[in-house]
Amino acid sequence: VGTFFFFADDTNIFVQGKSAEDALKKGNNLLRSLKNYMILNKLHINMTKCCYVHFKPKTSPPSDTQNVLSIDSFPIKKTASAKFLGVVIDEKLSWEPHINALRRKLNYASATLCRIRDSIPETLHKDLYHTLFESHMSYCISVWGEASPTLVNKIFTAQKHCLRVLFGNKAAYLDKFETCARVRPFSSKAPEQTIFELEHTKPIFKLQQILTVQNLYSYHTYMETIKILKFRYPLSLYEQFNISNRKEMLLITSQPLANFISRATRLWNIITPKLKLLDYSVKINQVKSNLKRGLLDLQHANDDIKWIDDSFNINKFSTVLKTDK
């Protein structure tokens, strides 16, 4: 009736139904059986922390059902989103609540880095970025990384701010607080004096060899895919990939869907021929190095200053990839 996922003392149950009424009916039947199991094993359910989310197709009509999920007549709270292993999943699967929560976390990380950057040697600033910022940004990025571009751009804006804080022109940044005519010395009040503007971040990304959030999605999704196919683990994901009988390194998908398997298949079929992978005997570290180098070349092609759509267009990967001789 339902699929169980356990992590420490948290239990998540997924129930499918042909309609909202069918799903709620199956859910209540399952919860009754679960309650009996808990009683027999002298276990307790913390009802104050229980909640459920109703996932439904975008085109489904509004449901008028008054049924609710309950355990021993104690109703379970319905929410629009819930946290699952650190990822906020909303009922529309738009990833907007997760991205908003992540942006707040990243802004806090940038503020922390701003306070401690002068106390840390500049040689360690990049390590700080990867430890305190990118580690949060890249967590489960293969799941939410292809959300609406408008949402992903919120994370990209936070990323650019962090790079300005750590690697930008600090003198110019501090000078912006002296733009008031009463504060500036008389010699700098002339009209021809340069007014502070946010510096372009593309040269900073290039100098520090850092991938944008859009290209980090391609990087992590591809690396997760090759590990699944190479080691056949986890088996539950490996079995969902449709490997071609004619070409070992070709994946087949019946139709494009908004899920990890479909998107990973698309990335795999675009990137693998350009990396010239003939089989799965290749070393993972070698693939990491070549993939990151190709994505960095893609990221900084065409324009050295401004960000353009082709900077994140994985279909252009082949035109900029450099291969070892």
N, C-alpha and C positions, 0 to 999 in steps of 0.2 A: 504493500500500500504506500509506503513512504521510504525515502532514502535517508539514512542516518549518517551524520558527520560528527566525529568526536574530536575535541581538542581540550586536553586537561579536564576541567570540570564543566566545560560548556558542551552542550549538545544541540546540533542544528538538524532539523527534520524538513525535508522537501517532499511535498505532496502534490501530485498532478491530478487534474480533473478536466472533464470536457466542458464544464461550466463552473461558475463561482459556487453554485449550490452543491454541485458534485464534489468539488474540492473541499468545501467546508464539512460535508458529510463524512468524507473519508478521513479528514483531519480529526474530527471529534471521535470517530470510531478508534482511530489509532491512539488518541490521547487516553481513552478509557482503558485500553489494553496496557498502555505505558504506566498509567496510575496503578493498576493492579500489580504490575511487575515491581514497581517501586515499593509498594506496601509489603509484598512478599519478601523482598530483600532488605527491608528496613532502611530504605533510602528516602530522602526528603527532597521535594521540588520547591525551589525558591520562587514563589509565584510573583513576587514583586519585580523580579528581573525577567520574567517571561513576556514575550511579545511575538507578534507575527506580522509578516508583510505579504500583501496580496499582489503577486505579479500577474499581469494580464496583457494581452496584445493591445497595441495602440488603437486598433480599429474596433475593438470590442465595445458593444454598447454598455452604458452604465447599468449596473446591477441594482435591482430593488430588493434584494434579499435582506432579511433582518436577522439571519442566522449569524452566530458568532462562535468562535472557538472557546471552549471552556473545559476546565478540569474540576470535577465535583461541583458543578454549578458556579464555579468561580471563573468569571470571564477573563480571557487573555486580552491584553491591550493590543489594539491594532495601530501600527505605526507606518509612516510613509517611507522610512528607511531604517536600516539596522546595520550594525558593524559585524562583519564576518572576517575573522583572522586579520584585523587591522584595516580592512577595506570596507567603506560605507557603501552598501548596496541599496539603491532606492527602487521603488515599485515600478518606475518607468525604465529602469536600467539606462538612465541618461548619464550617470556618474557625476552629476552636478553636485550633490551633497559631498561626495568624496573629494572632488577637486576643490571645493570651497574650504573644506576642512584642511586639506593638504596645503592650500595657499596660506592659510593662517599659520600653520606649522612652519612653513618655509620663511614667512616674513619674520617669525620669531627667531628662527635660526640666523637670518641675515642681521637682525638687531644684535644678537649675541656675538656674531663675528665682527660687527662694527665696533663693539666695546672692547674686544680682546685683540684685535688685529695689531695694534701698536705694541702689544706686550709679547708678540710672537714673531720670531724671525721670518722675513719674507720668503725664505726658502721653504717654509712649512705652510705657507698660505694655501697652496694647492691641496696639500694633504688635509687641511682643515675643511676646505670646500667639499672634498669627497666624503669626509667623515661626518660632518655636521649638516650638510645640505643635500648633496647628490644621493646619499644613502636613503634619505626620506623620499626624495623625488622619484627615484627609480624603483621603489618598493611596489611590486605587483604592477609595474607599468605596462606589461604585456596584456593586462586585463583592461585597464581604463585608457591606455595611450591613444586609442583611435576614437575617442569621444569627439564631440563637436569641436571643430577648430576654434570656435569662440571660447569654449571652456579651456581647451589646451593652451590657448594664448595667455590665459590668466597665469598659468604656471610658467610659461615662457617669460612673461613680464617679471615675475618674481625671480626667475633665474638670472635675467639680465641685471636686475637690481643688485643681486648678490655679487655678481662679477664686478660691477662698478665699485662696490664697497671694498672688495678684497684686492682687486688688481687695477682699479681705475686711477684717474688723476686726482689724488687727494687734495692737492693744493687748489685746483680749480673748483673742487666740490666745496671746500671750506670758504672759498672766496665768494660763493653765492650768497652767504649770509651777510655780506657787507655791501649789498647792492643799494642799500638806502643812502641817499645823498648826504644825510647828516652823519653817517658813519665813515664813508670813504674819505681819504685825504683829498685835498683840493686838486692835486696833480692828476688824480684818476677820475675826475668828474667830467672830463672832456667827452663829447658825444662819440668820438671815434673809438673810445675804449670798448673792448670786447665784453659783451654781456654773457654770463654763464649760460651754457646750454648742455644738456645731457650728452655725454660723449657716446659715439657709436660703439656698440659692444662687439661687432663682428671682428674687428682686429684683435680684441681681447680673447675671444674664443679661439682665434687662429693661433695667437701667440702661446696660449696656455694649453692648446690641443684638447679642448673640451667640447663634447658633443652637446647640441641643443636637446631639449626635451623631446622634440619630434624625432630626431635621429637616434636618441637613446631608446625610443620605443622600437625602432627597427632593429637596433643592435641587440637588445635583450630578447625580443621575440625570436629573432633568428638563432641566437645562441641557445635559447631554451629548446627550440625545435630540433637543432642538430644533436643536442644531448639526448632528447627523447628518442630520436631515430637511431642514434649510434648505440646507446646502451639499452634501448627498449625498456625504459623505466621513466616514469611509472607506466605500468602495463595498460592501465585504464585509458591513458591518453594515447599511447602508442597504437592501440587497436582502433582508434578513431581516425587515424591517418590512412588514406587510400594510396598505397604505393603502386606505381605502374608496373605491370608485368614485363614491359619491354625495356624500360630504363629504371635502374635501381634508384637513381637520384632524382626521379621525377615524381611529384605528388599530383594526384587527380582529385578534383572537387566537382561535385555534380552541379552546384549552383552557389553563387556567393552569398554567404550569410554573415550576420554580425556576431560571430563568435570567434574564439581563439583559433580553433582548428582551421576554419576557412581563411582567416586573415594570415595565419602562419603559413598555410599552403601557398597563398599568393606571394608572400615575401620570399619563401623558399624557392619557388620557381623563377623568380626574377634574379635573385642574388647568386644562387648556386652555380649557374653556368658561367657567371662572370668571375667567380672565384676559382673556376676550373677544378671543381671537386669531382673526382671520378668514382670514389667509393667512400665508405665510412672509416677507412684506416687512417685518414688524416688526423693530425694531432689537434686537440681543441685549442691549445695556445696559439698555434699557427693560424687557425681560422679567426680567432679573436683579433690577432694583430692585423691580418689582411682586411678583415671586415671594418675595423675601426679606421684604418688608413683610408679605405675607400669612402666611408661615410664622411670623414673629415674633408677629403677632396671634393665630394659632392656638396658639402656644406659651404665651402668657400669658393666654389666655381662662379664664373661669370661676373660677379660684383664683389669688390674687396671691402666695401663700406656698408652698403644697404642690404637688408634681408629681402630676398625675393622668393616666390613660390618654389622655384626650382631648387632652392637650397635644401628643401625637405622632400622633394619629389623623388621617391625611390626608383621610379621608372627611368630616371636619368643616371642611375648608378653606373651603368656600363660605360658612359661617355667620359667618366673621370677616373675610373679605377686604374691604379698603377699595380703592375704585377712584378714580382721578383724575377730577375734573370737567372 
